[in-house]
Structures are given as structure tokens and as C-alpha cells.
Amino acid sequence: MKKWGLIAVIAILAFMSIGMYNGMVTGREGVTSQWAQVENVYQRRADLIPNLVATVQQYAEFEKSTLIGVIDARSKVSQIKIDAANATPEDLAKFQAAQGQLTSALSRLLVVAEQYPNLKANENFMDLQKQLEGSENRITVERQKFNDVAKGYNASIQQFPRSLVAGIFGFKTRPYFQAEAGADKAPDVNKLFDK
């Protein structure tokens, strides 16, 4: 009788461990999938930039350093690739820093573009500007979703008894997007060109 009781306990523990493991795999894949969506919206923005730059160039000869800054920042962003399965907080910080430089360069470009009345009235420019604004909003939403999914996954693998199964099978926490230094202060438009 004791033998069957021991077998039953072992079977129950095995089934619980399998269930926990499968739940953690699902959570990990959710984080990876959400990371792919974050990359997707960043790619959308990167794809719009050449159109915005070309439209602005058609209407105005403006400060070359602004255009070069956008092109350089876009180039840096396209070179940074993160493997969601092995992302570290440092990897995410590098990715976020490059994206921040691109955001800053785009802000300078838009401020310069606003100085040209013909460009501001151009339908193509207005549409691209709206598309870019929409991209920035999408990025914000997807980054928040990534943080939410990562939070759920991280909490899941750190709770007992899942933490035991997570440790055995090598599940690791995922880093979060963090606000950039100084993000709590509104940007000073006059200082955009000082960079």
C-alpha cells in the first residue's frame, strides 16, 4: 500500500512539474513574441525615416548636420540586434540608447522642417509627420506591453515552487525597458540643436 502511495505522490509531483515547465515555456515565448513586436514598430519608424528625409530635402536646403544626424542615428539603430532569448539589461540599454539618439535626431529634423512654410503645408510631409507620430505612439504601447509580459514571466519563474523548476531548467528573468535619464523633464526645443 505504501508503495502505491509513494508512486502516486511521485506521479502528482511529476505532473505538477510538467505543468509548471509548460507554463514557463509559454511565458518565455510570450516575452520573445512581444519583443518581436517591439522590433516591428521600431522597424516601421526606421522605414519611414528615408521618406521623411527625402520629402524635407525636396523643399529646403537646411543644416546638413541635422540630416546627417538622422542618417547616422538610423544607421546605428539598424546595426543593433538583440536576441530576445538571451537579452541582458546591458543589451537593452544599448538598444534603448541608440533608439533615443534616433528620436533626438528626428526631433531636430522636425523642428528644422517646421521653419519652412511650404514644407509644413505639403500634404506628403504632413502625412509622414503623422505617420512618424503614430509610430512613436505604437513604440510606447509595444514597449509597455513588453514590460507587462516580461513582468508576468519574471514573477512566474520567481514564485515558489516554480522557482525550483525554473532553476533546474535554466529559465532566467528578462530585462525591462527603463525610462531614459532626464525623461521626466520636458525637452527644451531651443536646445535640440546644441547636440
C-alpha positions in Angstrom: 0.0 0.0 0.0 2.8 2.4 0.9 4.4 1.6 -2.5 1.3 2.8 -4.3 1.1 5.9 -2.2 4.7 6.8 -3.0 4.1 6.2 -6.7 1.0 8.4 -6.6 2.9 11.2 -4.9 5.8 11.0 -7.4 3.3 11.0 -10.3 1.5 14.0 -8.9 4.8 15.9 -8.5 5.9 14.9 -12.0 2.6 16.2 -13.5 2.8 19.4 -11.5 6.4 19.9 -12.7 5.4 19.3 -16.3 2.6 21.8 -15.9 4.9 24.4 -14.4 7.5 23.8 -17.1 5.0 24.2 -19.9 3.6 27.4 -18.3 7.1 28.9 -18.1 7.8 27.9 -21.7 4.6 29.7 -22.7 5.6 32.7 -20.7 9.1 32.8 -22.2 7.7 32.6 -25.7 5.2 35.4 -24.9 8.2 37.6 -24.0 10.0 36.6 -27.2 6.9 37.3 -29.3 6.3 40.7 -27.7 10.0 41.6 -28.2 9.5 40.8 -31.9 6.5 43.2 -31.9 8.7 45.9 -30.3 11.3 45.4 -33.1 8.4 45.6 -35.6 7.3 49.0 -34.6 10.9 50.3 -34.4 11.4 49.0 -37.9 8.2 50.8 -39.1 9.8 54.0 -37.8 13.1 53.3 -39.5 11.3 52.6 -42.8 9.5 55.9 -42.6 12.7 58.0 -42.0 14.1 57.9 -45.6 10.7 59.1 -46.9 10.6 61.9 -44.4 14.2 63.0 -45.1 13.6 62.9 -48.9 10.4 65.0 -48.6 12.2 67.5 -46.4 15.1 67.6 -48.8 12.9 68.4 -51.7 11.6 71.5 -50.1 14.6 73.0 -48.3 18.4 73.1 -48.1 18.8 73.1 -44.4 21.5 72.5 -41.9 23.4 69.4 -43.2 24.3 68.3 -39.7 20.7 67.7 -38.9 20.2 65.4 -41.9 23.5 63.6 -41.3 22.5 63.2 -37.6 19.2 61.4 -38.6 21.0 59.2 -41.2 23.8 58.3 -38.7 21.3 57.6 -35.9 19.2 55.4 -38.2 22.3 53.5 -39.2 23.3 52.8 -35.6 19.8 51.6 -34.8 19.8 49.2 -37.7 23.1 47.7 -36.5 21.9 46.7 -33.0 20.2 43.3 -32.9 19.0 41.7 -29.7 18.3 38.0 -29.3 15.2 38.1 -27.0 16.1 34.8 -25.5 19.4 36.0 -24.3 18.9 39.7 -23.8 20.6 41.3 -20.8 19.9 44.6 -19.2 23.0 45.9 -20.9 21.8 44.8 -24.3 18.5 46.5 -23.8 20.3 49.7 -22.5 22.4 49.8 -25.7 19.3 49.3 -27.9 17.4 51.9 -26.0 20.3 54.4 -26.2 20.5 54.1 -30.0 16.8 54.5 -30.3 17.0 57.6 -28.0 19.6 59.1 -30.3 17.3 58.5 -33.3 14.4 60.1 -31.5 16.5 63.1 -30.7 17.8 63.4 -34.3 14.2 63.1 -35.6 13.1 65.9 -33.2 15.8 68.2 -34.6 14.7 67.3 -38.1 11.1 68.1 -37.4 12.0 71.4 -35.7 14.1 72.4 -38.8 11.3 71.3 -41.1 8.7 73.4 -39.2 10.7 76.5 -40.2 9.8 76.1 -43.9 6.2 77.2 -44.5 5.9 75.5 -47.9 7.0 72.2 -46.4 4.6 72.5 -43.5 1.8 72.9 -45.9 2.9 70.0 -48.1 0.4 67.1 -47.8 3.2 64.4 -48.1 5.1 66.0 -45.3 2.1 66.3 -43.1 1.2 62.6 -43.8 4.7 61.5 -43.0 4.8 63.6 -39.8 1.5 61.9 -38.7 2.9 58.5 -39.6 6.0 59.2 -37.5 3.9 60.4 -34.6 1.8 57.3 -34.9 5.0 55.2 -34.9 6.2 56.8 -31.7 2.9 56.1 -30.1 3.0 52.5 -31.2 6.5 52.1 -29.9 5.4 53.4 -26.5 2.4 51.0 -26.4 4.5 48.0 -27.5 7.3 48.7 -25.0 4.7 48.9 -22.2 3.2 45.6 -23.4 6.7 44.1 -23.5 7.3 45.2 -19.9 4.0 43.8 -18.8 4.6 40.4 -20.4 8.2 40.3 -19.0 6.8 41.2 -15.6 4.4 38.4 -15.7 7.0 35.9 -16.9 9.6 37.1 -14.3 7.1 36.9 -11.5 6.1 33.4 -12.6 9.6 31.9 -12.6 10.5 33.5 -9.3 7.5 32.2 -7.3 7.8 29.1 -5.2 7.6 26.2 -6.2 8.1 27.3 -9.9 11.4 28.8 -9.0 12.7 25.3 -8.3 11.6 24.1 -11.7 12.9 27.3 -13.3 16.3 26.9 -11.7 16.5 23.3 -12.8 15.7 24.1 -16.5 17.6 27.4 -16.7 14.8 29.9 -17.0 16.1 33.4 -16.4 14.4 36.7 -15.8 14.1 39.2 -18.7 15.1 42.8 -18.5 12.6 45.7 -18.8 12.6 48.9 -20.8 13.6 51.8 -18.5 12.9 55.5 -18.9 15.9 57.3 -20.3 17.8 59.6 -17.9 16.1 63.0 -17.9 12.9 61.6 -19.5 10.9 63.1 -16.6 11.7 66.6 -17.9 10.1 68.2 -21.0 12.6 68.7 -23.8 13.7 72.3 -24.5 13.2 72.9 -28.2 15.9 75.6 -28.2 18.5 73.0 -27.0 17.7 70.4 -29.7 20.3 72.0 -32.0 23.0 72.1 -29.3 23.7 68.4 -29.6 
